[in-house]
């Protein structure tokens, strides 16, 4: 009887089979889901020990599945490997560095897959700050837009502060250079 469950959520049967074949033989069971809705059902019903999640999925996108996982503290501890053929689609929604999950770009080799799984397991054990959990939960709870807008406003405020600091430093450097040129 398998004691560990690995859930592979990908709309490509080839990718699901490839991941299954790349995993080392061991005491685990591979569960497959072909879209985000099936994937979320499997997460709730099967409680996997690891989730491999494609970012672009039918019915419910990988982004939406990711948000639901992040919004539920009891699911956040499950190691997550996000998969996509185009990393820029992922980084459009989730900024790097990816602190609590691992990303792997398709196509990948067995060595890359095993390394991503190991990193995901390490990242999943990291304690999460309360604010990060609330921020992650906000988009899913509010339909996405309000939480994303609040997060973006916070980032803009931070960037504005950094720009002001850089302007002040630049002014000091210019004053110093002018003084040396006299």
Number of C-alpha atoms within 10 A of each C-alpha: 6 9 10 14 17 21 24 26 31 25 19 14 13 10 17 20 13 14 18 18 11 13 16 11 9 9 10 15 17 17 18 20 21 18 23 26 19 14 25 19 12 18 23 10 9 13 17 21 18 22 23 26 28 29 25 21 21 13 11 16 17 25 20 20 23 21 18 19 21 23 20 15 14 10 15 19 21 22 24 26 23 23 24 19 15 13 15 11 13 19 12 9 10 12 10 9 10 13 12 22 22 23 22 21 15 14 10 14 12 14 10 13 21 14 13 20 22 14 18 25 21 14 19 19 13 11 9 14 8 9 9 11 15 16 16 21 20 21 22 22 15 11 11 14 13 14 19 18 12 14 15 12 12 12 12 12 11 11 12 12 12 12 12 11 12 12 12 12 12 12 12 12 12 12 12 11 11 10 9 8 7 5
